[in-house]
Amino acid sequence: MKMFQEKHSSQLPNPRSIRRACGKELYRTVKRLKQHIPAALVEQAEQLYVKRVFGNLIWITENRSNRKVLADWWDEEISEEIALLWNVDRTKLMQAFRDAFGG
């Protein structure tokens, strides 16, 4: 029984995998916005996103299988700052993220 618990227990992702996942999600979001976002601004948004994920890592890991809840969290916690940073409409940004993320 112990082997089953270890195999299926939720381990926290490492920092590299978090940065890569955040980068991919933002890349897909930018593609769906169909608007040019300078690389420097994408990098700033990625740093902001990664920082927020690290701050809520336990909760995010617990809810990793529920993309709708994670997308709602992104809408509430991150979308406003990235929309201001990228100078895009927040509603369009949130929709592009949901399309890219699958929530």
C-alpha positions as CSV (number, residue, x, y, z in Angstrom):
1,M,0.0,0.0,0.0
2,K,2.9,2.4,0.8
3,M,4.2,2.0,-2.8
4,F,0.9,3.1,-4.2
5,Q,0.8,6.2,-2.0
6,E,4.3,7.2,-2.9
7,K,3.7,6.7,-6.6
8,H,0.5,8.8,-6.7
9,S,1.4,11.4,-4.1
10,S,1.6,14.9,-5.3
11,Q,5.1,16.3,-5.4
12,L,5.8,19.9,-5.9
13,P,7.2,20.8,-9.3
14,N,10.8,22.1,-9.5
15,P,11.5,25.8,-10.3
16,R,12.7,25.0,-13.9
17,S,9.4,23.2,-14.8
18,I,7.4,26.0,-13.3
19,R,9.3,28.6,-15.4
20,R,8.9,26.5,-18.5
21,A,5.2,26.0,-18.0
22,C,4.5,29.7,-17.3
23,G,6.6,30.6,-20.4
24,K,4.7,28.2,-22.6
25,E,1.3,29.4,-21.3
26,L,2.2,33.1,-22.0
27,Y,3.6,32.2,-25.4
28,R,0.3,30.5,-26.4
29,T,-1.6,33.4,-24.9
30,V,0.3,36.0,-27.0
31,K,-0.3,33.9,-30.2
32,R,-4.1,33.9,-29.5
33,L,-4.1,37.7,-28.9
34,K,-2.8,38.1,-32.5
35,Q,-1.0,41.2,-31.4
36,H,2.8,41.8,-31.2
37,I,4.1,41.9,-27.7
38,P,7.8,42.8,-27.4
39,A,10.0,40.1,-26.0
40,A,11.1,42.2,-23.1
41,L,7.5,42.7,-21.9
42,V,6.8,39.0,-22.3
43,E,9.8,38.2,-20.1
44,Q,8.6,40.7,-17.5
45,A,5.1,39.1,-17.5
46,E,6.7,35.6,-17.2
47,Q,8.7,36.8,-14.2
48,L,5.6,38.2,-12.6
49,Y,3.6,35.0,-13.4
50,V,6.4,32.7,-12.0
51,K,6.6,34.8,-8.8
52,R,2.9,34.5,-8.2
53,V,2.9,30.7,-8.9
54,F,5.7,30.3,-6.4
55,G,3.6,32.3,-3.9
56,N,0.6,30.0,-4.3
57,L,2.5,26.8,-5.1
58,I,0.7,24.5,-2.6
59,W,-2.8,25.6,-3.7
60,I,-1.9,25.3,-7.4
61,T,-0.4,21.8,-6.9
62,E,-3.5,20.7,-5.0
63,N,-5.8,22.0,-7.9
64,R,-3.5,21.0,-10.8
65,S,-6.2,18.8,-12.3
66,N,-8.8,21.5,-12.4
67,R,-7.9,23.9,-15.2
68,K,-11.1,25.9,-14.8
69,V,-10.2,26.8,-11.2
70,L,-6.6,27.6,-12.1
71,A,-7.7,29.8,-15.0
72,D,-10.1,31.6,-12.6
73,W,-7.1,32.2,-10.3
74,W,-5.1,33.5,-13.2
75,D,-7.9,35.9,-14.1
76,E,-8.2,37.3,-10.6
77,E,-4.6,37.4,-9.6
78,I,-2.5,38.0,-12.6
79,S,-4.4,39.2,-15.7
80,E,-4.9,42.8,-14.6
81,E,-1.1,43.4,-14.1
82,I,-0.2,41.7,-17.4
83,A,-2.9,43.5,-19.3
84,L,-1.5,46.8,-18.0
85,L,2.1,45.7,-18.8
86,W,1.2,44.7,-22.3
87,N,-1.3,47.5,-22.9
88,V,-4.0,45.1,-24.0
89,D,-7.7,44.7,-23.2
90,R,-8.0,42.6,-20.0
91,T,-11.1,40.8,-21.2
92,K,-9.3,39.8,-24.5
93,L,-6.2,38.7,-22.5
94,M,-8.3,36.6,-20.1
95,Q,-10.1,34.9,-23.1
96,A,-6.8,34.3,-24.9
97,F,-5.3,32.7,-21.8
98,R,-8.3,30.5,-21.3
99,D,-8.1,29.4,-24.9
100,A,-4.4,28.7,-24.5
101,F,-4.6,27.0,-21.1
102,G,-7.7,25.0,-21.6
103,G,-9.8,26.4,-18.7
